[in-house]
Amino acid sequence: MTGSGYPGLYAEDTSGSLWYYPGQSTSSGASPLTGTRQLTGMVNRATAQWTLADGSGSAAADATGNGHTGTLNSGVGWVTGTARGTVASFNGSSGAIITNGPVVNTAGD
């Protein structure tokens, strides 16, 4: 929390930059955001994206080409449905896909 009593909010501008406004109230409605802001990332540039439709094996390919392939643990398998074809199915308790590193770009470039 900041001195204003509000934790702050995130807003995207028209160029796809994601900004954090510490202490900004969400009750401002359509009013312009005020105060200091911090660039936190770019919305329009995915660092990683998984369709989870690979269909077999223990890997979930990164569709961005950035090399963030995910590895399915024992709680994830492939199932075939009528609406989407073959997709990843999580067991609801231990299923996870592990990546080779961070996939959220916070560099602000």
C-alpha positions in Angstrom: 0.0 0.0 0.0 1.1 3.5 -0.6 0.5 6.7 1.4 -2.8 7.2 -0.4 -4.3 4.1 1.1 -4.7 2.5 -2.4 -2.5 -0.3 -3.7 -2.5 1.1 -7.2 -3.6 -0.2 -10.6 -2.3 -1.3 -14.0 -3.3 0.4 -17.3 -2.4 -0.3 -20.9 -1.8 2.6 -23.2 -2.5 2.7 -27.0 1.0 1.5 -27.9 0.6 -1.7 -25.8 2.8 -0.5 -22.8 1.6 -1.7 -19.4 2.0 0.9 -16.7 1.7 0.7 -12.9 0.2 3.7 -11.1 1.1 3.2 -7.4 -1.6 4.6 -5.0 -4.1 5.2 -7.8 -7.7 4.7 -6.8 -9.9 2.6 -9.0 -12.8 4.8 -8.1 -11.6 7.5 -10.5 -13.8 6.1 -13.2 -13.0 7.6 -16.6 -10.8 10.4 -15.1 -7.2 10.5 -16.4 -4.7 8.6 -14.3 -2.4 10.9 -12.3 0.8 10.7 -10.3 4.0 8.8 -11.0 3.9 5.6 -13.1 6.2 2.7 -13.8 6.6 0.9 -17.1 6.1 -2.8 -16.3 6.0 -4.5 -19.7 4.5 -4.7 -23.1 1.1 -6.2 -23.6 1.3 -6.8 -27.3 4.5 -8.9 -27.2 4.0 -12.4 -25.8 7.0 -14.0 -24.2 5.5 -17.4 -24.5 2.2 -19.0 -25.7 1.1 -22.6 -25.4 -1.9 -23.9 -27.4 -1.8 -27.1 -25.3 -2.9 -29.0 -28.4 0.4 -30.9 -29.1 -1.5 -34.2 -28.7 1.3 -36.5 -27.6 4.6 -36.7 -25.7 5.7 -34.8 -22.6 6.2 -31.3 -24.2 4.0 -28.3 -24.8 5.5 -26.3 -27.6 5.9 -22.5 -27.4 4.0 -21.0 -30.3 6.0 -17.7 -30.1 9.2 -19.3 -31.2 11.0 -18.0 -28.1 11.9 -21.5 -27.0 9.9 -21.7 -23.8 8.8 -25.3 -24.2 6.8 -26.6 -21.3 7.3 -30.1 -19.8 4.2 -31.9 -18.7 4.4 -33.5 -15.2 2.7 -36.8 -14.3 -0.6 -34.9 -13.5 -1.1 -33.9 -17.2 -2.1 -36.0 -20.2 -3.5 -35.6 -23.6 -7.2 -36.3 -24.3 -9.3 -36.0 -27.4 -12.6 -34.1 -27.3 -15.2 -33.4 -29.9 -14.9 -29.6 -29.8 -11.2 -28.9 -29.8 -9.5 -32.1 -30.8 -6.6 -33.3 -28.7 -5.8 -31.0 -25.8 -3.9 -31.1 -22.4 -5.9 -32.4 -19.5 -4.9 -31.5 -15.9 -5.8 -33.9 -13.0 -7.0 -31.0 -10.8 -4.5 -31.6 -8.0 -0.9 -32.0 -9.1 -1.0 -31.3 -12.8 1.4 -28.7 -14.0 3.5 -27.7 -17.0 7.0 -26.6 -16.1 8.9 -24.1 -18.2 12.7 -23.7 -18.6 12.7 -20.2 -17.2 10.6 -17.1 -16.5 7.9 -16.4 -19.1 6.8 -13.0 -18.0 8.9 -10.2 -19.5 9.3 -7.4 -17.0 12.2 -5.7 -18.7 10.0 -2.8 -19.9 11.4 -2.8 -23.4 
